Amino acid sequence: MSEAVLVINAGSATLKFSVHGMDELTGELVRRCSGLAEYSPERARLQVVDGAGQNMVERPIRVSGTSGAASDSLAAVMNWLEEQGSALAWGAVGHRVVHGGARHASPVRIDAAVMADLERLVPLAPLHQPHNLAAVRAVAELRPDVPQVACFDTAFHCAQAPVAQMYALPRRYWHEGIRAYGFHGLSYEYIAGVLPTYLGAQAGGKIVVAHLGGGASLCALRDGRSVASTMGFTALDGLVMGTRCGSLDPGVVLHLMAEHKMDVPAIQELLYRQSGLLGVSGLSGDMRTLLASDAPEAAEAVNLFVYRIQRHLGSLVAALEGLDALVFTGGIGENAASIRERICRRLEWLGLRLDKDANDRGGPCISLPDGRVSAWVIPTDEDAVIARHTLANLRKAPSG
C-alpha cells in the first residue's frame, strides 16, 4: 500500500478532498494538495491547490445529473490525481463520517457490516451521513481494490462521563443508544493535539473550544479530553447555526405536530434546513452576508448567535469548574473578528481581556497578558487527523 491517503469529506453539493503523504526527510505526514469538486450541474468544477496553497488546476467537470453528480465528481478528482503520476499517488481513502453511534468509538476499516451500521444512523445526521456514505460507495465502484477507513465526528466525545451523555429518559432508551454523542470531534481532536504548541503548560488546563461555522458547537476540554459538548444526540442541538435551530424546547416540536399538523419529514426540513441564521434573518445562513447587511433582521440573527454562544459557554465553564483559555476555530471562528470580539467582550467577567489589535490581525493570541483567561485563534485541520487515523488503522490491520 502506498504511504499516502486520499481524504474525502463529501457534502450535499461539494466534495472536499486532500492527499497526504509521508515526507521523506522528516517522516512526518504532510499535505500534498487539497481541493474542491462542486456537484451542481450548472456549476460543476474542480479546483486544486498544492500544499503551499498555490493553484494547480481550476477547470469545469462533466456530471451526468443530480443522481450521479457525486460519483462523477469523485471520478474527476481521481482521474486528475492519476494524471499527476507518482507525486500524488495514494493507496487508501479516509472518509469523514459524521455519526459513528454507540458502536464506533474509533476509526474503522469499512466493510459491508460497517456500512450497514452507518446506514442505520442516517436519521441522526440527515444533512451529512447520506453524502458521506455515498462517497464510500462511489470509491468502492471506481477503485474496489483500495481500502477505505471511516473516521467519526462523534468518536472524540466517547470518553465523556456517562452523566455528560445521559438524558433524563427511561433507562431503556440509553441502552438503545439514545444519548448525547457530540460532533465536530475531528476538529476538536486536532485542536487538542496542537494546544501545547500555542498554550504551553496551560494546554492541559480548562479549555473551551468554539468551532464556529455553518455548523457550530462548543467543547469543554480538560487534559486535552472532551468533558462536555453543546451538540447532543444529533447535530441539531446547542448553538444557533447556519440553517439549524440549535437548542429547542421539545414541546415546540409537539406543538408543531399537534397544531400545524407537521409530520416528521416536514419538521426535519424545518429544523435542519430552514432555521438558524437563515430562519431568523430571512436572508441567509451565511454569516458574511449577515454582517454585511443593514437589515434589522440580520442584526437580530447575529445577536442571537452571539447570545447563545455566551449562554452555552457559561454552562461549559460550570462543567469545567473554571476556565483557563478560549479557542476559536472553524470558518466563522477563524475569520470573523467582529464575532470573536463580541463574544470576548461578554466574557470580561471571567477575566478575559481582549487585545483588539491582535484580534483584528487574526491572532493567534487575541487576549491581553494581564487577563486571567487567554483567548486564541487556531485554524483547524480535520483532514490531517483523518489521514493520520487512516494510516494507523491500516498499519495495524491484518494483511491477509
KEDO-261879 format. One record per residue (C-alpha): x, y, z; residue number from 1. Coordinates in pm, 1 decimal, padded with zeros to 6 digits. Last residue first. Layout:
(node (X,Y,Z),NUM)
...
***
This chain:
(node (-00445.1,-01135.6,00481.4),400)
(node (-00273.4,-00810.3,00574.4),399)
(node (-00405.3,-00793.2,00929.2),398)
(node (-00496.7,-00435.3,01021.2),397)
(node (-00248.7,-00242.9,01242.0),396)
(node (-00096.1,-00049.7,00952.2),395)
(node (-00439.3,00014.1,00802.2),394)
(node (-00573.5,00183.8,01113.9),393)
(node (-00261.9,00397.3,01163.4),392)
(node (-00270.7,00513.5,00801.1),391)
(node (-00636.5,00606.1,00824.7),390)
(node (-00600.1,00775.0,01163.2),389)
(node (-00321.7,01003.1,01036.5),388)
(node (-00513.3,01092.5,00719.8),387)
(node (-00832.0,01165.7,00914.4),386)
(node (-00649.5,01387.8,01164.7),385)
(node (-00476.2,01578.9,00885.3),384)
(node (-00809.7,01624.4,00708.8),383)
(node (-00968.6,01776.1,01020.8),382)
(node (-00727.3,02067.9,01013.0),381)
(node (-00833.0,02351.5,01245.1),380)
(node (-00701.6,02704.7,01242.2),379)
(node (-00621.5,02834.9,01592.8),378)
(node (-00747.2,03173.3,01713.3),377)
(node (-00676.9,03220.9,02083.0),376)
(node (-00811.8,03368.6,02404.2),375)
(node (-00644.0,03374.5,02746.5),374)
(node (-00827.7,03380.5,03079.1),373)
(node (-00692.8,03550.9,03393.7),372)
(node (-00611.3,03867.9,03199.4),371)
(node (-00277.7,04051.7,03231.3),370)
(node (-00138.3,03915.5,02905.4),369)
(node (-00401.7,04079.0,02684.4),368)
(node (-00607.1,03843.1,02471.2),367)
(node (-00605.2,03767.4,02097.6),366)
(node (-00329.5,03504.3,02081.1),365)
(node (-00307.8,03359.5,01728.9),364)
(node (-00413.3,03619.4,01643.6),363)
(node (-00631.8,03719.3,01349.4),362)
(node (-00493.2,04067.7,01287.1),361)
(node (-00817.1,04227.0,01412.3),360)
(node (-00792.2,04009.5,01724.3),359)
(node (-00434.7,04118.1,01785.0),358)
(node (-00538.6,04483.4,01758.2),357)
(node (-00837.3,04428.6,01985.5),356)
(node (-00643.1,04256.1,02263.7),355)
(node (-00941.6,04119.7,02455.9),354)
(node (-00932.5,04089.5,02835.2),353)
(node (-01075.8,03760.1,02962.6),352)
(node (-01115.2,03768.7,03342.7),351)
(node (-01438.3,03571.6,03366.6),350)
(node (-01643.3,03890.7,03396.6),349)
(node (-01478.4,04004.9,03072.3),348)
(node (-01665.0,03725.5,02895.8),347)
(node (-01920.6,03934.5,02704.4),346)
(node (-01637.6,04132.9,02544.5),345)
(node (-01491.2,03802.0,02425.2),344)
(node (-01806.2,03705.9,02237.3),343)
(node (-01843.5,04043.0,02068.7),342)
(node (-01477.2,04048.4,01972.1),341)
(node (-01487.0,03697.9,01824.2),340)
(node (-01790.7,03794.3,01616.0),339)
(node (-01617.9,04111.1,01491.7),338)
(node (-01303.0,03918.5,01401.5),337)
(node (-01492.9,03681.6,01172.3),336)
(node (-01223.7,03466.5,01006.6),335)
(node (-01107.8,03182.5,01232.2),334)
(node (-01422.5,03140.7,01441.6),333)
(node (-01651.2,03192.6,01144.8),332)
(node (-01487.9,02925.2,00927.3),331)
(node (-01388.5,02693.5,01213.0),330)
(node (-01172.4,02775.2,01517.0),329)
(node (-01182.2,02993.0,01828.1),328)
(node (-01004.5,02887.3,02147.7),327)
(node (-01096.3,03002.9,02499.1),326)
(node (-00845.0,02956.4,02779.4),325)
(node (-00811.7,02892.1,03152.3),324)
(node (-01174.3,02842.6,03252.0),323)
(node (-01339.7,02727.2,03573.3),322)
(node (-01539.9,02444.1,03723.5),321)
(node (-01511.6,02252.7,03395.6),320)
(node (-01886.3,02180.3,03388.1),319)
(node (-01953.7,02537.4,03504.0),318)
(node (-01733.5,02674.9,03225.7),317)
(node (-01930.9,02452.9,02990.3),316)
(node (-02260.6,02604.0,03107.8),315)
(node (-02126.8,02957.2,03067.1),314)
(node (-02021.2,02874.3,02713.2),313)
(node (-02378.2,02775.7,02640.5),312)
(node (-02509.3,03115.1,02746.1),311)
(node (-02240.4,03319.4,02568.3),310)
(node (-02271.1,03113.8,02249.5),309)
(node (-02647.9,03161.6,02259.5),308)
(node (-02601.9,03537.8,02287.7),307)
(node (-02357.9,03552.6,01994.5),306)
(node (-02588.9,03369.0,01752.7),305)
(node (-02892.5,03561.2,01881.7),304)
(node (-02720.2,03892.9,01814.5),303)
(node (-02622.3,03775.8,01466.2),302)
(node (-02983.3,03683.0,01387.4),301)
(node (-03107.1,04016.0,01524.4),300)
(node (-02857.4,04207.3,01313.5),299)
(node (-02977.9,04027.4,01000.8),298)
(node (-03340.2,04102.4,01092.1),297)
(node (-03252.1,04470.0,01132.4),296)
(node (-03131.3,04479.2,00769.7),295)
(node (-02800.4,04664.4,00732.6),294)
(node (-02633.5,04363.5,00570.3),293)
(node (-02257.8,04296.9,00551.5),292)
(node (-02253.8,04102.2,00877.6),291)
(node (-02548.8,03895.3,00754.8),290)
(node (-02385.4,03804.7,00424.8),289)
(node (-02062.1,03701.3,00594.1),288)
(node (-02253.8,03494.4,00849.6),287)
(node (-02404.2,03277.2,00576.4),286)
(node (-02746.4,03133.8,00666.9),285)
(node (-02912.9,03398.4,00455.7),284)
(node (-03194.7,03649.9,00432.0),283)
(node (-03497.7,03562.0,00644.1),282)
(node (-03282.8,03670.7,00937.0),281)
(node (-03420.7,03430.0,01198.1),280)
(node (-03468.0,03137.8,00959.1),279)
(node (-03138.3,03175.5,00778.9),278)
(node (-02936.1,03225.2,01096.0),277)
(node (-03084.5,02906.1,01240.3),276)
(node (-03396.0,02759.9,01078.4),275)
(node (-03495.2,02643.4,00730.9),274)
(node (-03263.5,02348.6,00663.5),273)
(node (-03225.5,02130.5,00972.6),272)
(node (-03520.2,02229.3,01190.9),271)
(node (-03775.1,02297.4,00917.6),270)
(node (-03681.2,02008.1,00688.4),269)
(node (-03685.5,01766.8,00981.4),268)
(node (-04022.1,01900.6,01091.9),267)
(node (-04166.1,01846.4,00743.6),266)
(node (-04017.5,01497.6,00715.4),265)
(node (-04154.9,01402.1,01061.9),264)
(node (-04511.4,01520.1,01002.5),263)
(node (-04648.4,01868.3,01058.4),262)
(node (-05013.6,01900.5,01157.4),261)
(node (-04964.1,02267.3,01249.2),260)
(node (-05135.4,02241.2,01588.4),259)
(node (-05043.0,01891.2,01705.2),258)
(node (-04717.6,01825.4,01523.3),257)
(node (-04590.0,02179.9,01553.5),256)
(node (-04686.0,02183.4,01922.7),255)
(node (-04503.2,01857.0,01988.4),254)
(node (-04194.0,02001.1,01818.8),253)
(node (-04215.7,02315.9,02029.8),252)
(node (-04252.6,02098.8,02341.6),251)
(node (-03907.7,01964.2,02267.2),250)
(node (-03777.2,02305.6,02383.2),249)
(node (-03509.4,02392.8,02128.5),248)
(node (-03131.0,02408.9,02141.8),247)
(node (-02979.0,02473.5,01798.8),246)
(node (-03205.2,02578.9,01512.5),245)
(node (-03010.1,02460.0,01209.9),244)
(node (-02970.7,02668.7,00891.1),243)
(node (-02642.0,02847.9,00955.8),242)
(node (-02616.5,02750.7,01320.8),241)
(node (-02760.6,02864.4,01656.7),240)
(node (-02574.7,02677.9,01928.7),239)
(node (-02673.5,02360.2,02109.5),238)
(node (-02852.6,02070.1,01948.1),237)
(node (-02922.3,01996.8,01582.5),236)
(node (-02610.5,01782.5,01524.2),235)
(node (-02795.9,01484.3,01672.3),234)
(node (-02799.1,01308.2,02007.6),233)
(node (-02610.8,01601.1,02158.6),232)
(node (-02422.1,01910.6,02050.0),231)
(node (-02311.7,02156.4,02318.7),230)
(node (-02015.7,01947.3,02429.9),229)
(node (-01882.2,01816.6,02760.5),228)
(node (-01559.9,01672.7,02905.0),227)
(node (-01366.4,01608.8,02584.6),226)
(node (-01003.4,01529.9,02650.8),225)
(node (-00693.6,01750.8,02617.2),224)
(node (-00620.7,01741.1,02990.9),223)
(node (-00961.4,01905.7,03037.0),222)
(node (-01154.8,02011.8,02731.3),221)
(node (-01502.2,02170.1,02704.0),220)
(node (-01644.7,02163.9,02352.3),219)
(node (-01854.0,02428.1,02179.6),218)
(node (-02060.8,02385.1,01865.0),217)
(node (-02135.1,02533.6,01525.5),216)
(node (-02237.2,02407.0,01184.1),215)
(node (-02219.5,02674.5,00918.2),214)
(node (-01910.3,02776.5,01109.9),213)
(node (-01797.1,02815.8,01469.3),212)
(node (-01590.5,02550.9,01646.7),211)
(node (-01553.8,02717.5,01986.3),210)
(node (-01300.3,02536.2,02203.2),209)
(node (-01333.8,02568.5,02579.7),208)
(node (-01021.6,02492.9,02781.2),207)
(node (-00960.9,02400.8,03145.2),206)
(node (-00595.8,02304.1,03176.0),205)
(node (-00369.3,02066.4,02989.8),204)
(node (-00279.1,02327.7,02729.6),203)
(node (-00173.0,02573.2,03004.3),202)
(node (00174.8,02418.0,03004.8),201)
(node (00242.4,02552.6,02656.9),200)
(node (-00053.5,02740.3,02512.2),199)
(node (00028.1,02753.5,02141.2),198)
(node (00235.4,02444.7,02070.3),197)
(node (00072.1,02262.0,02362.9),196)
(node (-00270.6,02319.9,02200.4),195)
(node (-00175.6,02134.2,01880.9),194)
(node (-00326.8,01795.6,01967.9),193)
(node (-00636.9,01936.0,02137.5),192)
(node (-00705.8,02143.8,01826.3),191)
(node (-00684.3,01836.9,01602.8),190)
(node (-00910.7,01631.8,01828.1),189)
(node (-01159.1,01917.5,01842.6),188)
(node (-01178.0,01929.7,01462.3),187)
(node (-01222.9,01553.8,01434.2),186)
(node (-01484.5,01566.6,01709.8),185)
(node (-01709.6,01815.1,01532.4),184)
(node (-01994.8,01623.2,01699.4),183)
(node (-02138.4,01536.6,02040.7),182)
(node (-02286.9,01196.7,02126.5),181)
(node (-02558.6,01288.4,02375.6),180)
(node (-02753.8,00968.5,02439.6),179)
(node (-03017.1,00746.5,02282.1),178)
(node (-02821.3,00427.7,02211.5),177)
(node (-03091.5,00168.1,02274.7),176)
(node (-02938.3,00104.1,02617.4),175)
(node (-02991.3,00469.9,02698.6),174)
(node (-03350.9,00434.4,02583.9),173)
(node (-03408.5,00151.9,02831.6),172)
(node (-03309.5,00385.5,03113.8),171)
(node (-03630.5,00585.3,03096.9),170)
(node (-03541.8,00940.3,02990.7),169)
(node (-03339.7,01204.3,03175.8),168)
(node (-03075.9,01222.0,02902.8),167)
(node (-02724.1,01089.6,02960.1),166)
(node (-02404.6,01193.3,02785.9),165)
(node (-02245.2,01421.9,03044.4),164)
(node (-02351.7,01194.1,03332.4),163)
(node (-02199.0,00899.5,03145.0),162)
(node (-01853.2,01058.6,03171.6),161)
(node (-01708.2,01168.5,02838.8),160)
(node (-01475.8,00919.4,02668.9),159)
(node (-01697.0,00891.8,02361.4),158)
(node (-01650.6,01259.6,02275.5),157)
(node (-01364.4,01214.7,02028.6),156)
(node (-01559.1,00943.3,01842.2),155)
(node (-01859.1,01154.4,01734.2),154)
(node (-01701.5,01317.6,01430.3),153)
(node (-01610.6,00972.6,01302.6),152)
(node (-01326.1,00848.4,01084.2),151)
(node (-01425.5,00580.9,00832.3),150)
(node (-01144.5,00390.0,00660.1),149)
(node (-01132.2,00269.1,00298.6),148)
(node (-00900.6,00010.6,00143.4),147)
(node (-00848.5,00036.4,-00234.9),146)
(node (-00914.2,-00265.8,-00456.4),145)
(node (-01270.8,-00163.9,-00542.0),144)
(node (-01146.4,00157.4,-00706.9),143)
(node (-01432.9,00320.5,-00900.4),142)
(node (-01723.5,00125.2,-00753.0),141)
(node (-01584.6,00114.9,-00397.6),140)
(node (-01496.7,00484.4,-00424.3),139)
(node (-01856.7,00564.7,-00519.7),138)
(node (-01993.9,00358.1,-00230.6),137)
(node (-01778.0,00542.5,00021.0),136)
(node (-01876.8,00877.1,-00134.2),135)
(node (-02246.3,00789.2,-00098.1),134)
(node (-02176.0,00710.0,00268.3),133)
(node (-02058.6,01061.2,00349.3),132)
(node (-02344.2,01207.5,00144.0),131)
(node (-02608.7,01011.4,00335.2),130)
(node (-02440.6,01091.8,00670.5),129)
(node (-02427.6,01470.4,00632.1),128)
(node (-02756.8,01658.5,00635.8),127)
(node (-02956.0,01359.5,00764.3),126)
(node (-02738.6,01308.5,01073.9),125)
(node (-02947.3,01105.4,01321.6),124)
(node (-03177.5,00964.3,01051.6),123)
(node (-02867.8,00829.9,00866.3),122)
(node (-02753.8,00621.0,01165.0),121)
(node (-02888.8,00291.8,01028.5),120)
(node (-02674.6,00340.9,00718.2),119)
(node (-02368.4,00350.4,00942.1),118)
(node (-02430.3,00004.1,01082.1),117)
(node (-02494.9,-00142.2,00734.8),116)
(node (-02175.6,00019.2,00607.7),115)
(node (-01981.0,-00136.1,00893.8),114)
(node (-02117.5,-00480.7,00808.1),113)
(node (-02034.4,-00440.5,00438.7),112)
(node (-01675.7,-00334.0,00504.5),111)
(node (-01510.0,-00008.9,00608.8),110)
(node (-01193.8,-00018.8,00817.7),109)
(node (-01270.6,00159.2,01143.9),108)
(node (-01177.5,00482.3,01318.9),107)
(node (-01264.4,00489.3,01691.6),106)
(node (-01574.2,00491.6,01913.9),105)
(node (-01792.6,00301.3,01669.4),104)
(node (-02075.4,00111.1,01839.0),103)
(node (-02253.1,00392.5,02020.1),102)
(node (-02318.4,00586.4,01700.5),101)
(node (-02049.1,00657.8,01443.1),100)
(node (-02202.0,00976.6,01307.2),99)
(node (-02034.3,01241.5,01092.0),98)
(node (-01826.5,01026.0,00861.4),97)
(node (-01510.4,01195.6,00736.3),96)
(node (-01360.1,00945.2,00498.2),95)
(node (-01004.7,00812.5,00466.0),94)
(node (-00905.8,00655.7,00137.6),93)
(node (-00604.1,00434.0,00075.3),92)
(node (-00321.0,00386.4,-00172.2),91)
(node (-00238.2,00733.3,-00299.1),90)
(node (-00032.1,00870.5,-00586.8),89)
(node (00006.3,01248.3,-00593.1),88)
(node (00371.3,01278.5,-00695.6),87)
(node (00360.9,00932.5,-00855.9),86)
(node (00164.0,01047.0,-01159.0),85)
(node (-00017.2,01380.5,-01186.1),84)
(node (-00268.7,01239.0,-01434.9),83)
(node (-00377.6,00989.9,-01167.0),82)
(node (-00479.5,01279.5,-00943.6),81)
(node (-00688.1,01427.9,-01224.5),80)
(node (-00863.6,01097.4,-01285.6),79)
(node (-00936.8,01053.6,-00914.4),78)
(node (-01088.6,01400.2,-00883.7),77)
(node (-01298.2,01359.1,-01199.9),76)
(node (-01420.9,01020.7,-01075.9),75)
(node (-01522.3,01183.6,-00747.5),74)
(node (-01719.2,01445.1,-00939.6),73)
(node (-01893.3,01180.6,-01149.1),72)
(node (-01985.3,00982.1,-00838.1),71)
(node (-02125.0,01292.2,-00668.2),70)
(node (-02317.6,01400.5,-00977.8),69)
(node (-02479.8,01065.0,-01046.3),68)
(node (-02828.1,01130.1,-00908.8),67)
(node (-02825.1,01502.9,-00981.8),66)
(node (-02723.1,01476.8,-01343.5),65)
(node (-02446.9,01333.1,-01561.1),64)
(node (-02163.2,01548.0,-01434.8),63)
(node (-01892.1,01698.2,-01650.4),62)
(node (-01603.9,01890.6,-01499.8),61)
(node (-01504.0,02253.5,-01535.9),60)
(node (-01146.5,02359.5,-01465.9),59)
(node (-00927.4,02502.7,-01194.9),58)
(node (-00584.9,02345.6,-01158.0),57)
(node (-00268.1,02366.4,-00950.2),56)
(node (-00320.2,02693.5,-00763.0),55)
(node (-00067.5,02762.1,-00486.5),54)
(node (-00179.6,02694.2,-00129.9),53)
(node (00158.4,02570.1,-00008.0),52)
(node (00046.0,02206.5,-00006.1),51)
(node (-00077.8,02239.7,-00362.2),50)
(node (-00411.5,02383.6,-00470.8),49)
(node (-00695.4,02210.3,-00655.2),48)
(node (-01025.3,02332.6,-00800.3),47)
(node (-01267.0,02113.2,-00996.0),46)
(node (-01590.4,02237.8,-01148.0),45)
(node (-01960.6,02167.2,-01183.6),44)
(node (-02151.7,02495.0,-01173.4),43)
(node (-02482.8,02439.8,-01356.9),42)
(node (-02467.5,02063.2,-01298.3),41)
(node (-02419.8,02114.3,-00922.5),40)
(node (-02151.5,01878.6,-00794.9),39)
(node (-01862.4,02105.7,-00699.3),38)
(node (-01522.5,01943.0,-00661.7),37)
(node (-01292.9,02102.5,-00406.1),36)
(node (-00924.2,02069.0,-00349.8),35)
(node (-00624.7,01984.7,-00141.4),34)
(node (-00265.6,01900.0,-00226.5),33)
(node (00045.6,01739.5,-00084.3),32)
(node (-00045.7,01770.5,00282.7),31)
(node (00229.1,01634.1,00503.8),30)
(node (00263.3,01329.9,00731.4),29)
(node (00600.2,01326.7,00902.8),28)
(node (00897.4,01104.2,00817.9),27)
(node (01118.0,01412.1,00834.1),26)
(node (01323.6,01367.8,00518.5),25)
(node (01097.4,01150.5,00303.5),24)
(node (00782.2,01343.6,00397.6),23)
(node (00497.3,01092.1,00426.7),22)
(node (00184.8,01157.2,00223.5),21)
(node (-00145.3,01342.7,00248.9),20)
(node (-00386.1,01398.0,-00039.8),19)
(node (-00683.6,01627.8,00007.3),18)
(node (-01055.7,01630.7,-00064.0),17)
(node (-01369.2,01839.8,-00038.8),16)
(node (-01671.4,01714.0,-00231.6),15)
(node (-01941.1,01970.1,-00284.4),14)
(node (-02318.1,01997.7,-00314.4),13)
(node (-02461.2,01773.6,-00040.0),12)
(node (-02131.1,01712.5,00133.8),11)
(node (-01842.5,01468.9,00098.0),10)
(node (-01527.6,01500.0,00306.5),9)
(node (-01269.9,01277.0,00141.2),8)
(node (-00906.3,01218.8,00239.6),7)
(node (-00682.7,01046.7,-00015.4),6)
(node (-00403.5,00883.4,00179.0),5)
(node (-00035.7,00824.5,00109.9),4)
(node (00200.0,00552.2,00228.8),3)
(node (00124.7,00349.9,-00085.9),2)
(node (00000.0,00000.0,00000.0),1)
***
